[in-house]
Amino acid sequence: MAHTKKRLNILVSNDDGIDAPGIYALVQELKKIGSVTVVAPDKQQSAVGHAITMNYPLRVKKFFKNGKLFGHAVEGTPADAVKFAVRALLKKMPDVLVSGINHGSNTAISIIYSGTVSAALEGTILDIPSVAFSLTTYGPPDFTYAAKFARRFTQLTAKQGLPKGTLINVNIPPAKEREIRGVVITRQGKSIWYDHFEARRDPGNKEYYWLTGSLEETDKGLDIDQWAVKNKYVSVTPIQYDLTDYKMLDVMKRWGVEKLK
């Protein structure tokens, strides 16, 4: 179990950009339980996955909000921001890393693409207890309850600690606190996006394509992340970055793969 200090050292990042309302609401709540350092992309970086910048210089600037230093804006991805914070900016490791609050859902297959989850994943790789928070709406957001829940859950996570290689993905319904039906521990659902590219014309009459699509729900139940938030439950999913299919290891041995040399 991790030892909890009276005041936590918290690193905050996101993928919506450092000026997003979700990260601001999150930071205001987290300041109630600790010292908060914000290092986040300088602009929208949704769906970049776990990309990092290697062939270009990484530029970082101080970011001010309401006349006060809010954090550091990184001209890169969420993973870049977390990696820079830990390896170049902070003098000591944070007690916990919090990513979000994302404007939009990060359930089912969306976890694979999510920059919000990837910021938390980078923290996990760096051996920091890490949590990603998302508000599951694409309409006008109200982060009030989500930020409050994030504060309470962050404090609990710091107290309990997480196993090496595990992070927590939290999805919060866009509802008032009194409307939330509960909190459930869920697994990643199998729902996938059915994508298509819509052909459009720019002002110069040149063709371009816009990715659109819809999420096709293929499973349901209180233990499924997508189903839970749709039914006004907060979904809490432990995930990990080890992609090995352990059952397949023995199957492939029976293929005779190792005799191919």
Secondary structure as the mmCIF struct_conf table of DSSP 4:
data_model
#
loop_
_struct_conf.conf_type_id
_struct_conf.id
_struct_conf.beg_label_comp_id
_struct_conf.beg_label_asym_id
_struct_conf.beg_label_seq_id
_struct_conf.end_label_comp_id
_struct_conf.end_label_asym_id
_struct_conf.end_label_seq_id
HELX_LH_PP_P HELX_LH_PP_P1 ALA A 2 LYS A 5
BEND BEND1 LYS A 6 ARG A 7
STRN STRN1 LEU A 8 SER A 13
BEND BEND2 ASP A 15 ASP A 16
TURN_TY1_P TURN_TY1_P1 ILE A 18 ASP A 19
HELX_RH_AL_P HELX_RH_AL_P1 PRO A 21 LEU A 30
TURN_TY1_P TURN_TY1_P2 LYS A 31 ILE A 33
STRN STRN2 GLY A 34 PRO A 41
BEND BEND3 ASP A 42 LYS A 43
TURN_TY1_P TURN_TY1_P3 SER A 46 ALA A 47
TURN_TY1_P TURN_TY1_P4 GLY A 49 HIS A 50
BEND BEND4 ASN A 55 TYR A 56
STRN STRN3 VAL A 60 LYS A 65
TURN_TY1_P TURN_TY1_P5 ASN A 66 GLY A 67
STRN STRN4 LYS A 68 VAL A 74
BEND BEND5 GLU A 75 GLY A 76
HELX_RH_AL_P HELX_RH_AL_P2 PRO A 78 PHE A 84
HELX_RH_PI_P HELX_RH_PI_P1 ALA A 85 LEU A 89
BEND BEND6 LYS A 91 LYS A 92
BEND BEND7 ASP A 95 ASP A 95
STRN STRN5 VAL A 96 HIS A 103
BEND BEND8 GLY A 104 GLY A 104
TURN_TY1_P TURN_TY1_P6 ALA A 108 ILE A 109
HELX_RH_AL_P HELX_RH_AL_P3 SER A 110 TYR A 113
HELX_RH_AL_P HELX_RH_AL_P4 GLY A 115 ILE A 125
TURN_TY1_P TURN_TY1_P7 LEU A 126 ASP A 127
STRN STRN6 SER A 130 LEU A 135
BEND BEND9 TYR A 138 PRO A 140
HELX_RH_AL_P HELX_RH_AL_P5 THR A 144 GLN A 160
TURN_TY1_P TURN_TY1_P8 LYS A 164 GLY A 165
STRN STRN7 THR A 166 ILE A 172
BEND BEND10 PRO A 174 ALA A 175
HELX_RH_3T_P HELX_RH_3T_P1 GLU A 177 GLU A 179
STRN STRN8 GLY A 182 ILE A 185
STRN STRN9 ARG A 187 ARG A 187
STRN STRN10 ILE A 192 ARG A 201
TURN_TY1_P TURN_TY1_P9 PRO A 203 GLY A 204
BEND BEND11 ASN A 205 ASN A 205
STRN STRN11 GLU A 207 GLU A 216
BEND BEND12 GLY A 221 GLY A 221
TURN_TY1_P TURN_TY1_P10 LEU A 222 ASP A 223
STRN STRN12 ILE A 224 ILE A 224
HELX_RH_AL_P HELX_RH_AL_P6 ASP A 225 LYS A 230
TURN_TY1_P TURN_TY1_P11 ASN A 231 LYS A 232
STRN STRN13 TYR A 233 GLN A 240
BEND BEND13 TYR A 241 TYR A 241
HELX_RH_AL_P HELX_RH_AL_P7 TYR A 246 TRP A 255
TURN_TY1_P TURN_TY1_P12 GLY A 256 GLY A 256
HELX_RH_3T_P HELX_RH_3T_P2 VAL A 257 LYS A 259
#
